[in-house]
Amino acid sequence: MEQRVTLVTLGVSDLERAMAFYTALGWRAHPSSVAGEVAFFDVGGMVVALWDRAKLAEDSGVSDAGGWGGVTLAHNVDHPADVDAILAEAEAAGARLARAGVDTPWGGYSGVFVDPDGHPWEVAVNPGWPLDDRGRPVLDE
C-alpha cells in the first residue's frame, strides 16, 4: 500500500447541520456531492466526506457505539493568531471549544474545537513542519 491518505469520511448524525457548520467555516461542497446523502470537500490533495454515521458504521462493518474513536483531525497554520481566529470562527459556527490556543511542549501553539458531531479538530502552528505554498506540511528528511 502506498503511504498516502486520499479520503477521510466523517460520520454525522445530521447531514444538513454538518453541511451548515463546514460551509460556515468557508468550505465549499464539491459538485459530486449528493444532496441529502453525502457531501464531498476537496481539501487540497485529499477529500473529506460527510455521511450518515449509522450508514458509515454499517458500510464499514463496525458498531456505531458512539464516544471518541481515538482520532483527531488537524489543520495547521503559519501563525498563532491564525489558530485563535479559526477557533473563534469554528465556535461561532457551532463548534464547542475543547481547548483554547496554548503554547505547546513541542514549541508550537495549538487549540482544539469539536464539531457538532463530536469530531475533534486541532488547529496548530508547528515550527517543525513548515507549510509549503499550497498549505501542506513539509516534513524534514
N, CA, C and O atoms as a MOPAC input file, in Angstrom:
PM7 MOZYME 1SCF
protein

 N      0.84100 1    -1.18000 1     0.00000 1
 C      0.00000 1     0.00000 1     0.00000 1
 C      0.88600 1     1.24200 1     0.00000 1
 O      1.83800 1     1.33300 1     0.77500 1
 N      0.57200 1     2.18600 1    -0.86100 1
 C      1.31900 1     3.43900 1    -0.89500 1
 C      1.05400 1     4.24100 1     0.37600 1
 O     -0.02800 1     4.15900 1     0.95800 1
 N      2.03700 1     5.00500 1     0.79500 1
 C      1.92800 1     5.81300 1     2.00900 1
 C      1.23800 1     7.13100 1     1.69700 1
 O      1.88700 1     8.15300 1     1.47200 1
 N     -0.10800 1     7.08900 1     1.68700 1
 C     -0.89400 1     8.29700 1     1.44300 1
 C     -2.32300 1     8.06100 1     1.89900 1
 O     -2.77300 1     6.91900 1     1.99000 1
 N     -3.02000 1     9.12300 1     2.18000 1
 C     -4.43800 1     9.08100 1     2.52800 1
 C     -5.16400 1     9.90500 1     1.47400 1
 O     -4.74600 1    11.01600 1     1.15000 1
 N     -6.25900 1     9.35600 1     0.93800 1
 C     -6.98500 1    10.06200 1    -0.11000 1
 C     -8.34100 1    10.57600 1     0.34200 1
 O     -8.84600 1    11.55800 1    -0.20200 1
 N     -8.94100 1     9.91600 1     1.34500 1
 C    -10.29100 1    10.26900 1     1.76900 1
 C    -10.45700 1    10.02200 1     3.26000 1
 O    -10.04700 1     8.98100 1     3.77300 1
 N    -11.05700 1    10.97700 1     3.95100 1
 C    -11.48800 1    10.82000 1     5.33900 1
 C    -12.98900 1    11.06000 1     5.34300 1
 O    -13.45000 1    12.11300 1     4.90100 1
 N    -13.75600 1    10.09200 1     5.84000 1
 C    -15.20600 1    10.24800 1     5.92200 1
 C    -15.59500 1    10.45100 1     7.37200 1
 O    -15.25800 1     9.63400 1     8.23000 1
 N    -16.29900 1    11.53300 1     7.64800 1
 C    -16.78500 1    11.82400 1     8.99000 1
 C    -18.23900 1    11.38600 1     9.08900 1
 O    -19.08800 1    11.85700 1     8.33200 1
 N    -18.52500 1    10.48600 1    10.02300 1
 C    -19.90100 1    10.07300 1    10.25800 1
 C    -20.63700 1    11.17800 1    10.99700 1
 O    -20.16000 1    11.66900 1    12.02000 1
 N    -21.79500 1    11.57100 1    10.48500 1
 C    -22.55900 1    12.67300 1    11.08100 1
 C    -23.97900 1    12.22100 1    11.39100 1
 O    -24.52900 1    11.35700 1    10.70800 1
 N    -24.56300 1    12.81000 1    12.42300 1
 C    -25.93400 1    12.44900 1    12.79200 1
 C    -26.97000 1    13.28500 1    12.04900 1
 O    -28.13200 1    12.89100 1    11.95500 1
 N    -26.56000 1    14.43100 1    11.52400 1
 C    -27.47100 1    15.32500 1    10.80600 1
 C    -26.67800 1    15.98600 1     9.68000 1
 O    -25.92800 1    16.93400 1     9.91500 1
 N    -26.84500 1    15.48500 1     8.46700 1
 C    -26.05200 1    15.97000 1     7.33500 1
 C    -26.27500 1    17.45500 1     7.07400 1
 O    -25.32100 1    18.18100 1     6.79500 1
 N    -27.51500 1    17.91200 1     7.15900 1
 C    -27.80400 1    19.33800 1     6.90900 1
 C    -27.05500 1    20.22100 1     7.90800 1
 O    -26.46400 1    21.23300 1     7.52900 1
 N    -27.08500 1    19.83100 1     9.19400 1
 C    -26.38300 1    20.60800 1    10.22300 1
 C    -24.88200 1    20.58400 1     9.97300 1
 O    -24.21700 1    21.61400 1    10.08200 1
 N    -24.34200 1    19.40900 1     9.63700 1
 C    -22.91100 1    19.29200 1     9.37900 1
 C    -22.50800 1    20.14100 1     8.17600 1
 O    -21.47600 1    20.81300 1     8.20500 1
 N    -23.31600 1    20.11200 1     7.12300 1
 C    -23.04600 1    20.94600 1     5.94300 1
 C    -23.05100 1    22.42600 1     6.31900 1
 O    -22.18200 1    23.18400 1     5.88800 1
 N    -24.02000 1    22.83100 1     7.11300 1
 C    -24.10200 1    24.23200 1     7.52800 1
 C    -22.86200 1    24.63000 1     8.31900 1
 O    -22.33700 1    25.73000 1     8.14100 1
 N    -22.39100 1    23.74300 1     9.19200 1
 C    -21.20800 1    24.02400 1    10.00300 1
 C    -19.97800 1    24.21500 1     9.11400 1
 O    -19.29400 1    25.23300 1     9.21500 1
 N    -19.69500 1    23.24900 1     8.24900 1
 C    -18.48400 1    23.33400 1     7.43400 1
 C    -18.55900 1    24.45000 1     6.39200 1
 O    -17.53900 1    25.06600 1     6.08500 1
 N    -19.73400 1    24.71900 1     5.84800 1
 C    -19.82900 1    25.84900 1     4.91600 1
 C    -19.67500 1    27.17700 1     5.65800 1
 O    -19.18600 1    28.14800 1     5.08000 1
 N    -20.08600 1    27.23600 1     6.93200 1
 C    -19.86900 1    28.45100 1     7.73200 1
 C    -18.38400 1    28.69400 1     7.97500 1
 O    -17.97000 1    29.82500 1     8.23000 1
 N    -17.57700 1    27.62600 1     7.89500 1
 C    -16.12400 1    27.77700 1     8.02000 1
 C    -15.47300 1    28.13800 1     6.68100 1
 O    -14.25600 1    28.30500 1     6.60300 1
 N    -16.28900 1    28.25700 1     5.63400 1
 C    -15.76800 1    28.64400 1     4.33500 1
 C    -15.51100 1    27.48700 1     3.38000 1
 O    -15.00400 1    27.70200 1     2.27900 1
 N    -15.85300 1    26.25900 1     3.78200 1
 C    -15.66300 1    25.11200 1     2.89800 1
 C    -16.76000 1    25.11000 1     1.84000 1
 O    -17.89100 1    25.51900 1     2.10200 1
 N    -16.41000 1    24.64200 1     0.63200 1
 C    -17.37700 1    24.53900 1    -0.46800 1
 C    -17.51900 1    23.07500 1    -0.87000 1
 O    -16.53500 1    22.39600 1    -1.16200 1
 N    -18.76000 1    22.60500 1    -0.87800 1
 C    -19.01800 1    21.22000 1    -1.27500 1
 C    -18.69000 1    21.03300 1    -2.75100 1
 O    -18.95400 1    21.90900 1    -3.57600 1
 N    -18.11700 1    19.89300 1    -3.06700 1
 C    -17.79700 1    19.55100 1    -4.45400 1
 C    -19.09100 1    19.21400 1    -5.19700 1
 O    -20.02000 1    18.67400 1    -4.59500 1
 N    -19.16800 1    19.52400 1    -6.49600 1
 C    -20.38500 1    19.23400 1    -7.26100 1
 C    -20.79000 1    17.75700 1    -7.27400 1
 O    -21.94900 1    17.44800 1    -7.55200 1
 N    -19.87200 1    16.84500 1    -6.98300 1
 C    -20.22900 1    15.42200 1    -6.96100 1
 C    -20.97900 1    15.02600 1    -5.69400 1
 O    -21.40400 1    13.87800 1    -5.56400 1
 N    -21.14800 1    15.95900 1    -4.76200 1
 C    -21.94100 1    15.69700 1    -3.55600 1
 C    -23.37700 1    15.37400 1    -3.96400 1
 O    -23.86300 1    15.85300 1    -4.98900 1
 N    -24.05100 1    14.55800 1    -3.15200 1
 C    -25.44300 1    14.18300 1    -3.42000 1
 C    -26.30200 1    14.76900 1    -2.30700 1
 O    -26.19900 1    14.34700 1    -1.15500 1
 N    -27.14800 1    15.73700 1    -2.64500 1
 C    -27.97200 1    16.43400 1    -1.64900 1
 C    -28.73400 1    15.43500 1    -0.78200 1
 O    -29.38600 1    14.52100 1    -1.28700 1
 N    -28.63700 1    15.62800 1     0.53200 1
 C    -29.34500 1    14.78100 1     1.47600 1
 C    -28.70900 1    13.42600 1     1.71500 1
 O    -29.20100 1    12.65400 1     2.53700 1
 N    -27.61400 1    13.11700 1     1.00600 1
 C    -26.96800 1    11.80600 1     1.13600 1
 C    -25.51600 1    11.89300 1     1.60600 1
 O    -25.14500 1    11.30700 1     2.62200 1
 N    -24.70600 1    12.63100 1     0.85500 1
 C    -23.27600 1    12.69400 1     1.14900 1
 C    -22.71900 1    14.00600 1     0.60100 1
 O    -23.15200 1    14.49600 1    -0.44200 1
 N    -21.75300 1    14.56100 1     1.32500 1
 C    -21.08100 1    15.77900 1     0.87100 1
 C    -19.58900 1    15.50000 1     0.76100 1
 O    -19.00900 1    14.82200 1     1.60900 1
 N    -18.97600 1    16.02800 1    -0.29000 1
 C    -17.54100 1    15.88200 1    -0.50800 1
 C    -16.89800 1    17.26300 1    -0.54000 1
 O    -17.44200 1    18.20000 1    -1.12500 1
 N    -15.73300 1    17.37700 1     0.09700 1
 C    -14.96800 1    18.62200 1     0.11300 1
 C    -13.54400 1    18.31800 1    -0.32500 1
 O    -12.88400 1    17.46100 1     0.26300 1
 N    -13.06200 1    19.01400 1    -1.35400 1
 C    -11.67200 1    18.90400 1    -1.78000 1
 C    -10.86000 1    19.75900 1    -0.81800 1
 O    -11.04000 1    20.97500 1    -0.75600 1
 N     -9.96800 1    19.12100 1    -0.06800 1
 C     -9.19000 1    19.84300 1     0.94500 1
 C     -7.69800 1    19.83100 1     0.59900 1
 O     -6.85400 1    19.53500 1     1.44400 1
 N     -7.39800 1    20.15400 1    -0.63800 1
 C     -6.00500 1    20.31700 1    -1.03300 1
 C     -5.24200 1    19.01600 1    -1.17100 1
 O     -4.24100 1    18.81400 1    -0.48400 1
 N     -5.68700 1    18.14300 1    -2.03200 1
 C     -4.95500 1    16.90800 1    -2.26600 1
 C     -5.59600 1    15.67900 1    -1.66600 1
 O     -5.15300 1    14.56200 1    -1.93200 1
 N     -6.61300 1    15.85400 1    -0.87400 1
 C     -7.40700 1    14.73900 1    -0.37500 1
 C     -8.83700 1    15.20900 1    -0.22100 1
 O     -9.13500 1    16.38700 1    -0.41800 1
 N     -9.72300 1    14.29100 1     0.13100 1
 C    -11.14400 1    14.60200 1     0.21800 1
 C    -11.65100 1    14.30600 1     1.62300 1
 O    -11.30000 1    13.28800 1     2.21900 1
 N    -12.47600 1    15.20000 1     2.14400 1
 C    -13.22700 1    14.94400 1     3.37100 1
 C    -14.68300 1    14.77800 1     2.95600 1
 O    -15.23800 1    15.61400 1     2.24300 1
 N    -15.29500 1    13.68100 1     3.41500 1
 C    -16.70100 1    13.41700 1     3.12000 1
 C    -17.50600 1    13.46800 1     4.40600 1
 O    -16.99500 1    13.14400 1     5.47800 1
 N    -18.76200 1    13.87500 1     4.30100 1
 C    -19.72500 1    13.82400 1     5.40200 1
 C    -20.80100 1    12.83300 1     4.98700 1
 O    -21.38300 1    12.95400 1     3.90900 1
 N    -21.07100 1    11.83400 1     5.86100 1
 C    -22.04300 1    10.79800 1     5.52700 1
 C    -22.74300 1    10.37700 1     6.80300 1
 O    -22.17200 1    10.48200 1     7.88900 1
 N    -23.95000 1     9.91200 1     6.68800 1
 C    -24.72300 1     9.46000 1     7.84000 1
 C    -23.91800 1     8.46400 1     8.67800 1
 O    -23.39300 1     7.48000 1     8.15700 1
 N    -23.82900 1     8.73700 1     9.98300 1
 C    -22.99700 1     7.93200 1    10.88300 1
 C    -23.41300 1     6.46300 1    10.90300 1
 O    -22.55400 1     5.58300 1    10.83600 1
 N    -24.71000 1     6.18200 1    10.99300 1
 C    -25.18500 1     4.79300 1    11.03900 1
 C    -24.87600 1     4.06900 1     9.73000 1
 O    -24.47800 1     2.90400 1     9.74000 1
 N    -25.06000 1     4.76200 1     8.59700 1
 C    -24.75400 1     4.14900 1     7.30200 1
 C    -23.25900 1     3.88200 1     7.16500 1
 O    -22.85100 1     2.85400 1     6.62400 1
 N    -22.44300 1     4.81700 1     7.65900 1
 C    -20.99400 1     4.63500 1     7.60400 1
 C    -20.57800 1     3.43000 1     8.43800 1
 O    -19.76000 1     2.62400 1     7.99400 1
 N    -21.13500 1     3.29700 1     9.64700 1
 C    -20.81000 1     2.15500 1    10.50800 1
 C    -21.21000 1     0.84800 1     9.83400 1
 O    -20.43700 1    -0.11000 1     9.81800 1
 N    -22.41900 1     0.81100 1     9.27900 1
 C    -22.88800 1    -0.40300 1     8.60000 1
 C    -21.99100 1    -0.73900 1     7.40900 1
 O    -21.59700 1    -1.89000 1     7.22700 1
 N    -21.67400 1     0.27000 1     6.60200 1
 C    -20.83400 1     0.07000 1     5.43000 1
 C    -19.44100 1    -0.42200 1     5.82400 1
 O    -18.82400 1    -1.20100 1     5.09800 1
 N    -18.94800 1     0.03900 1     6.97900 1
 C    -17.61200 1    -0.32800 1     7.44700 1
 C    -17.60000 1    -1.64000 1     8.21700 1
 O    -16.53200 1    -2.18000 1     8.50500 1
 N    -18.78700 1    -2.16100 1     8.55500 1
 C    -18.86600 1    -3.41200 1     9.30300 1
 C    -18.47400 1    -3.27400 1    10.75700 1
 O    -17.95100 1    -4.21600 1    11.35300 1
 N    -18.72500 1    -2.09300 1    11.34300 1
 C    -18.39100 1    -1.86000 1    12.74900 1
 C    -19.62500 1    -1.39300 1    13.50400 1
 O    -20.62900 1    -1.00600 1    12.90500 1
 N    -19.53500 1    -1.43600 1    14.82800 1
 C    -20.62400 1    -0.97700 1    15.68000 1
 C    -20.59200 1     0.54200 1    15.78900 1
 O    -19.52200 1     1.14500 1    15.87000 1
 N    -21.76400 1     1.15000 1    15.79200 1
 C    -21.86700 1     2.59900 1    15.99000 1
 C    -22.09200 1     2.85000 1    17.47400 1
 O    -23.15800 1     3.31200 1    17.88100 1
 N    -21.08100 1     2.54200 1    18.27400 1
 C    -21.20800 1     2.62700 1    19.72700 1
 C    -21.13800 1     4.05400 1    20.25000 1
 O    -21.51800 1     4.30600 1    21.39400 1
 N    -20.66600 1     4.98000 1    19.45200 1
 C    -20.53300 1     6.36100 1    19.90300 1
 C    -19.26900 1     6.54800 1    20.72100 1
 O    -18.46100 1     5.63000 1    20.85600 1
 N    -19.10800 1     7.74600 1    21.26500 1
 C    -17.90400 1     8.04400 1    22.03600 1
 C    -16.75100 1     8.43000 1    21.12500 1
 O    -16.87100 1     8.42100 1    19.90000 1
 N    -15.64200 1     8.76400 1    21.74800 1
 C    -14.46700 1     9.17900 1    20.98900 1
 C    -13.80400 1     7.96800 1    20.36300 1
 O    -13.58000 1     6.96700 1    21.04300 1
 N    -13.48600 1     8.04100 1    19.08600 1
 C    -12.90300 1     6.92000 1    18.36300 1
 C    -11.38700 1     6.92200 1    18.33000 1
 O    -10.79400 1     6.11700 1    17.61200 1
 N    -10.73700 1     7.80800 1    19.08800 1
 C     -9.28600 1     7.81400 1    19.13500 1
 C     -8.62800 1     8.51100 1    17.95600 1
 O     -7.45200 1     8.27300 1    17.68000 1
 N     -9.36600 1     9.37200 1    17.25200 1
 C     -8.81600 1    10.09100 1    16.10100 1
 C     -9.06700 1    11.58400 1    16.28100 1
 O    -10.16800 1    11.99900 1    16.64400 1
 N     -8.04300 1    12.38100 1    16.02700 1
 C     -8.18500 1    13.83300 1    15.99900 1
 C     -7.71400 1    14.31400 1    14.63600 1
 O     -6.64800 1    13.91600 1    14.16600 1
 N     -8.49500 1    15.15700 1    14.00900 1
 C     -8.11100 1    15.76400 1    12.74100 1
 C     -7.31900 1    17.02700 1    13.05100 1
 O     -7.46100 1    17.59900 1    14.13200 1
 N     -6.49300 1    17.46400 1    12.11800 1
 C     -5.68000 1    18.65200 1    12.37800 1
 C     -5.65400 1    19.57600 1    11.16900 1
 O     -5.72600 1    19.14100 1    10.02000 1
 N     -5.55100 1    20.85300 1    11.46900 1
 C     -5.43000 1    21.90200 1    10.45300 1
 C     -4.27700 1    22.79400 1    10.89500 1
 O     -4.39400 1    23.51200 1    11.88800 1
 N     -3.16200 1    22.75300 1    10.16300 1
 C     -2.00300 1    23.54500 1    10.53800 1
 C     -2.01400 1    24.89100 1     9.82700 1
 O     -2.45500 1    25.00800 1     8.68400 1
 N     -1.52100 1    25.89700 1    10.52900 1
 C     -1.45400 1    27.26400 1    10.01800 1
 C     -0.07400 1    27.83600 1    10.31900 1
 O      0.74600 1    27.18900 1    10.97200 1
 N      0.17900 1    29.05100 1     9.84100 1
 C      1.50200 1    29.65800 1     9.98500 1
 C      1.71200 1    30.47000 1    11.25900 1
 O      2.84500 1    30.60300 1    11.72100 1
 N      0.63200 1    31.02200 1    11.84000 1
 C      0.79000 1    31.96800 1    12.93800 1
 C     -0.18100 1    31.67900 1    14.08300 1
 O     -1.31100 1    31.25700 1    13.83900 1
 N      0.24900 1    31.90200 1    15.33400 1
 C     -0.65600 1    31.70400 1    16.47300 1
 C     -1.96000 1    32.49500 1    16.35500 1
 O     -3.01200 1    32.00900 1    16.77000 1
 N     -1.90400 1    33.69700 1    15.80000 1
 C     -3.13700 1    34.48500 1    15.64200 1
 C     -4.13000 1    33.77500 1    14.73200 1
 O     -5.34100 1    33.90800 1    14.90400 1
 N     -3.61000 1    33.01000 1    13.75100 1
 C     -4.49100 1    32.23500 1    12.86900 1
 C     -5.20000 1    31.13300 1    13.64900 1
 O     -6.37500 1    30.85500 1    13.40800 1
 N     -4.49000 1    30.50600 1    14.58100 1
 C     -5.10100 1    29.47100 1    15.42900 1
 C     -6.28300 1    30.07300 1    16.17300 1
 O     -7.39100 1    29.53800 1    16.13400 1
 N     -6.03800 1    31.18500 1    16.84800 1
 C     -7.09500 1    31.81900 1    17.64400 1
 C     -8.27700 1    32.25400 1    16.77700 1
 O     -9.43200 1    32.10600 1    17.17600 1
 N     -7.98600 1    32.79100 1    15.59000 1
 C     -9.06200 1    33.23900 1    14.69600 1
 C     -9.90600 1    32.06000 1    14.21500 1
 O    -11.13100 1    32.16200 1    14.15600 1
 N     -9.26900 1    30.95100 1    13.87400 1
 C    -10.01400 1    29.78100 1    13.39600 1
 C    -10.82200 1    29.15900 1    14.52400 1
 O    -11.95200 1    28.72200 1    14.30300 1
 N    -10.26500 1    29.11000 1    15.72600 1
 C    -11.03200 1    28.58900 1    16.86600 1
 C    -12.27700 1    29.43800 1    17.09700 1
 O    -13.35700 1    28.90200 1    17.34900 1
 N    -12.13300 1    30.75800 1    17.01300 1
 C    -13.28600 1    31.65400 1    17.19100 1
 C    -14.29900 1    31.46400 1    16.06800 1
 O    -15.50600 1    31.45700 1    16.31200 1
 N    -13.81400 1    31.31100 1    14.84100 1
 C    -14.69600 1    31.09000 1    13.69200 1
 C    -15.48100 1    29.78200 1    13.86000 1
 O    -16.68400 1    29.73600 1    13.60300 1
 N    -14.79500 1    28.73400 1    14.28800 1
 C    -15.45900 1    27.44100 1    14.48600 1
 C    -16.49500 1    27.52200 1    15.60000 1
 O    -17.59500 1    26.98200 1    15.47600 1
 N    -16.14100 1    28.19400 1    16.68100 1
 C    -17.08500 1    28.34100 1    17.79800 1
 C    -18.32600 1    29.12300 1    17.35100 1
 O    -19.44800 1    28.76800 1    17.71300 1
 N    -18.12300 1    30.17800 1    16.57100 1
 C    -19.25000 1    30.96700 1    16.06700 1
 C    -20.13700 1    30.14800 1    15.13000 1
 O    -21.33500 1    30.40600 1    15.01800 1
 N    -19.54000 1    29.15800 1    14.45800 1
 C    -20.28900 1    28.30500 1    13.53000 1
 C    -20.99300 1    27.15100 1    14.24000 1
 O    -21.73800 1    26.40100 1    13.60900 1
 N    -20.76300 1    26.99900 1    15.55600 1
 C    -21.45800 1    25.95000 1    16.30300 1
 C    -20.57800 1    24.90800 1    16.94000 1
 O    -21.08800 1    23.96800 1    17.54900 1
 N    -19.25900 1    25.04200 1    16.81900 1
 C    -18.35000 1    24.08800 1    17.45600 1
 C    -18.25800 1    24.36700 1    18.95400 1
 O    -18.57600 1    25.46100 1    19.42200 1
 N    -17.81800 1    23.35800 1    19.68300 1
 C    -17.50800 1    23.51500 1    21.10700 1
 C    -15.99800 1    23.68400 1    21.21200 1
 O    -15.24400 1    22.89700 1    20.63900 1
 N    -15.55500 1    24.69600 1    21.93300 1
 C    -14.12900 1    24.90500 1    22.14200 1
 C    -13.66700 1    23.93100 1    23.22100 1
 O    -14.07300 1    24.05000 1    24.37700 1
 N    -12.82600 1    22.97100 1    22.85600 1
 C    -12.33100 1    21.97700 1    23.80900 1
 C    -11.08600 1    22.48000 1    24.52800 1
 O    -10.89000 1    22.20400 1    25.71100 1
 N    -10.24100 1    23.22400 1    23.80400 1
 C     -9.03500 1    23.78100 1    24.41200 1
 C     -8.65200 1    25.02700 1    23.64400 1
 O     -8.42600 1    24.98000 1    22.43500 1
 N     -8.58200 1    26.13600 1    24.34800 1
 C     -8.14000 1    27.38900 1    23.73200 1
 C     -6.68700 1    27.24100 1    23.29300 1
 O     -5.98300 1    26.33900 1    23.74800 1
 N     -6.24700 1    28.12100 1    22.41700 1
 C     -4.86800 1    28.08200 1    21.96200 1
 C     -3.88800 1    28.27400 1    23.10400 1
 O     -4.04500 1    29.17300 1    23.93000 1
 N     -2.86900 1    27.41500 1    23.14400 1
 C     -1.83000 1    27.47300 1    24.17800 1
 C     -0.48100 1    27.13700 1    23.54500 1
 O     -0.41000 1    26.47200 1    22.51100 1
 N      0.58600 1    27.61200 1    24.19000 1
 C      1.92700 1    27.19300 1    23.79000 1
 C      2.07600 1    25.71400 1    24.13000 1
 O      1.61900 1    25.26200 1    25.18000 1
 N      2.71700 1    24.96200 1    23.23600 1
 C      2.84300 1    23.51700 1    23.42200 1
 C      4.24800 1    23.13300 1    23.87600 1
 O      5.18900 1    23.90300 1    23.68500 1
 N      4.40400 1    21.94600 1    24.47600 1
 C      5.72900 1    21.48100 1    24.88700 1
 C      6.68100 1    21.26100 1    23.70900 1
 O      7.89800 1    21.24600 1    23.89200 1
 N      6.13200 1    21.08900 1    22.49900 1
 C      6.97200 1    20.85000 1    21.32600 1
 C      7.29300 1    22.13500 1    20.57000 1
 O      7.76300 1    22.08400 1    19.43300 1
 N      7.04300 1    23.29300 1    21.19500 1
 C      7.44800 1    24.57000 1    20.61700 1
 C      6.45000 1    25.21200 1    19.68300 1
 O      6.76200 1    26.20800 1    19.03100 1
 N      5.26300 1    24.66300 1    19.61000 1
 C      4.23400 1    25.21900 1    18.74500 1
 C      3.15700 1    25.92700 1    19.53900 1
 O      3.36800 1    26.34000 1    20.67900 1
 N      2.00700 1    26.05800 1    18.92100 1
 C      0.84700 1    26.70200 1    19.52400 1
 C     -0.36800 1    26.00300 1    18.94900 1
 O     -0.48400 1    25.86600 1    17.73200 1
 N     -1.28500 1    25.55600 1    19.81300 1
 C     -2.45100 1    24.85400 1    19.27500 1
 C     -3.65000 1    24.95800 1    20.19600 1
 O     -3.52700 1    25.22800 1    21.39000 1
 N     -4.81300 1    24.73600 1    19.60200 1
 C     -6.07800 1    24.66500 1    20.31800 1
 C     -6.94400 1    23.62800 1    19.63300 1
 O     -6.61300 1    23.15700 1    18.54400 1
 N     -8.06000 1    23.26700 1    20.27000 1
 C     -8.92100 1    22.21500 1    19.72900 1
 C    -10.37800 1    22.64600 1    19.80000 1
 O    -10.84600 1    23.14500 1    20.82300 1
 N    -11.09400 1    22.44200 1    18.68100 1
 C    -12.54800 1    22.57600 1    18.70400 1
 C    -13.15800 1    21.23000 1    18.34800 1
 O    -12.51600 1    20.38900 1    17.72000 1
 N    -14.40800 1    21.03700 1    18.75700 1
 C    -15.13100 1    19.80400 1    18.46100 1
 C    -16.34500 1    20.17800 1    17.61900 1
 O    -17.16400 1    21.00100 1    18.02800 1
 N    -16.45600 1    19.56600 1    16.43500 1
 C    -17.56900 1    19.90100 1    15.54300 1
 C    -18.89100 1    19.38900 1    16.12200 1
 O    -18.87500 1    18.64700 1    17.10400 1
 N    -20.02900 1    19.76500 1    15.54200 1
 C    -21.32300 1    19.38300 1    16.11900 1
 C    -21.56200 1    17.87600 1    16.22300 1
 O    -22.46600 1    17.44800 1    16.94100 1
 N    -20.76300 1    17.05900 1    15.51500 1
 C    -20.91500 1    15.60900 1    15.60900 1
 C    -19.85300 1    14.96400 1    16.48400 1
 O    -19.73500 1    13.73900 1    16.51900 1
 N    -19.07600 1    15.78500 1    17.19700 1
 C    -18.11000 1    15.24600 1    18.14500 1
 C    -16.73200 1    14.95900 1    17.58600 1
 O    -15.92400 1    14.32200 1    18.26100 1
 N    -16.43100 1    15.41000 1    16.36400 1
 C    -15.11500 1    15.18500 1    15.77400 1
 C    -14.16000 1    16.28900 1    16.23500 1
 O    -14.38500 1    17.46200 1    15.93400 1
 N    -13.09300 1    15.92700 1    16.96300 1
 C    -12.14600 1    16.94700 1    17.41300 1
 C    -11.19500 1    17.37400 1    16.29600 1
 O    -10.67800 1    16.55000 1    15.54200 1
 N    -10.98300 1    18.67600 1    16.21600 1
 C    -10.06800 1    19.28000 1    15.26000 1
 C     -9.02900 1    20.08600 1    16.02700 1
 O     -9.37600 1    21.00600 1    16.76800 1
 N     -7.75600 1    19.74300 1    15.85200 1
 C     -6.68100 1    20.55500 1    16.39900 1
 C     -6.31000 1    21.59600 1    15.34600 1
 O     -6.16600 1    21.27300 1    14.16700 1
 N     -6.15800 1    22.83300 1    15.77400 1
 C     -5.65800 1    23.90000 1    14.90400 1
 C     -4.30900 1    24.28200 1    15.48700 1
 O     -4.22300 1    24.67000 1    16.65200 1
 N     -3.23700 1    24.17300 1    14.67500 1
 C     -1.90200 1    24.27100 1    15.25300 1
 C     -0.90300 1    24.99200 1    14.36100 1
 O     -1.00600 1    24.99800 1    13.13400 1
 N      0.06700 1    25.59900 1    15.03700 1
 C      1.30000 1    26.05900 1    14.40800 1
 C      2.36600 1    25.07500 1    14.86800 1
 O      2.57900 1    24.90200 1    16.06800 1
 N      3.03300 1    24.43300 1    13.92300 1
 C      4.10600 1    23.50500 1    14.26700 1
 C      5.37500 1    23.98600 1    13.57400 1
 O      5.52100 1    23.81600 1    12.36300 1
 N      6.30100 1    24.59000 1    14.33200 1
 C      7.50100 1    25.13700 1    13.70600 1
 C      8.38400 1    24.06700 1    13.06200 1
 O      9.21400 1    24.38600 1    12.21000 1
 N      8.21900 1    22.81900 1    13.45400 1
 C      8.98900 1    21.73300 1    12.84800 1
 C      8.42300 1    21.26000 1    11.52600 1
 O      9.08300 1    20.52200 1    10.79600 1
 N      7.20600 1    21.67700 1    11.21000 1
 C      6.54400 1    21.29500 1     9.95900 1
 C      6.06500 1    22.55000 1     9.24100 1
 O      4.86900 1    22.84000 1     9.25900 1
 N      6.96200 1    23.30300 1     8.60900 1
 C      6.51900 1    24.49900 1     7.89000 1
 C      5.56800 1    24.10800 1     6.75900 1
 O      5.61800 1    22.98900 1     6.24800 1
 N      4.71000 1    25.03800 1     6.38100 1
 C      3.75100 1    24.78500 1     5.31000 1
 C      4.30600 1    25.27000 1     3.98000 1
 O      4.93200 1    26.32700 1     3.90700 1
 N      4.07200 1    24.49100 1     2.92600 1
 C      4.50200 1    24.93600 1     1.60100 1
 C      3.49100 1    25.94400 1     1.05700 1
 O      2.54000 1    26.31000 1     1.74700 1
 N      3.69900 1    26.38900 1    -0.18000 1
 C      2.82800 1    27.42100 1    -0.74700 1
 C      1.40100 1    26.93300 1    -1.00200 1
 O      0.52400 1    27.73600 1    -1.31800 1
 N      1.16000 1    25.62600 1    -0.86700 1
 C     -0.19400 1    25.07900 1    -1.01300 1
 C     -0.80100 1    24.72400 1     0.34400 1
 O     -1.88100 1    24.13700 1     0.41000 1
 N     -0.10200 1    25.08300 1     1.43300 1
 C     -0.62900 1    24.82800 1     2.76600 1
 C     -0.40200 1    23.41900 1     3.27800 1
 O     -1.02800 1    23.00800 1     4.25500 1
 N      0.48400 1    22.67200 1     2.63300 1
 C      0.77000 1    21.30400 1     3.05700 1
 C      2.03000 1    21.28500 1     3.91200 1
 O      2.97700 1    22.01800 1     3.62800 1
 N      2.05500 1    20.45100 1     4.96400 1
 C      3.23700 1    20.40500 1     5.82200 1
 C      4.43900 1    19.80400 1     5.09600 1
 O      4.30800 1    18.86500 1     4.31100 1
 N      5.60700 1    20.36900 1     5.37700 1
 C      6.86100 1    19.87000 1     4.82500 1
 C      7.60600 1    19.19600 1     5.96900 1
 O      8.05200 1    19.85700 1     6.90700 1
 N      7.73700 1    17.87400 1     5.88600 1
 C      8.42200 1    17.11800 1     6.92800 1
 C      9.90200 1    17.05500 1     6.59600 1
 O     10.28400 1    16.71800 1     5.47600 1
 N     10.74200 1    17.38600 1     7.59000 1
 C     12.18800 1    17.31700 1     7.37400 1
 C     12.60100 1    15.87500 1     7.11500 1
 O     11.99500 1    14.93700 1     7.63300 1
 N     13.64200 1    15.71500 1     6.30700 1
 C     14.15500 1    14.37200 1     5.98500 1
 C     14.87100 1    13.77600 1     7.16300 1
 O     15.36800 1    12.65300 1     7.07900 1

